[in-house]
């Protein structure tokens, strides 16, 4: 069974680097991952369902304004 991971990162290069690192770890350790990448944190939160085992979420989103 694959470990289900969500990556929430607006910087595409950072998201891709993390995804590649996870896949490399999986290959080296014979662990299967299913990874979905979200570049829009609001869309992730709107569509979120408790289906992921791990969520990697960027801490800072400079383009968001909070009340």
N, C-alpha and C positions, 0 to 999 in steps of 0.2 A: 504494500500500500504506500502510495506517495504521500510525502509531507506537503501539505498545501500552504503556499506562501503568497502573501500579497505584499508588493512593494509599492509604496506611495511616495513618489519623489517627482517633483516638477522638473528637475534638471535631468534631461534625458541621458546625458553621459554618465552621471552618477548612478542612475537607475540601471543602466546597461552594465556598468562595472560591478555593481552589487549582484545583479543577476548572473553574470559570468562567474563571479567568485563562488556563488552558491552552487552553480552547476559543476564547477571544477571540484568543489568539496564533495559533491554527490558522486562524481565519477571516481575520485580517489578512494572514497569510503563505501562505495556500493550502496548509496542511499538515493532513493528516487524522490524528486521534487516536482511538483506542479506549481509553476510560478505565473502569477498575473501581475502585470505592471500597470499602475494608475499614475498618470501625470497630473491629474486634477484632484486635489484632496477633497473638494466639495462634492464632486461626482462620486468619489469613493464612499464618502459618508452617506450620501443620499441612497446609494445602491447597496450599501454594506449589508451582508447577511453573515451570520456566525458560521461560516463554512471554512475559515482559514485556521490553520494550526499556529501560524506565525504571521504577524503583521509588522513589517519594517516601515516606519513612517518618518519622514523628514520632520525635524522639530520646528524649523522656521520656514514660513511661507511669506515672503516680503510683499507679495502682491495681494494678500488678503487684508482687509480692514475689519477689525472686530469692534463691536460696540463698547 
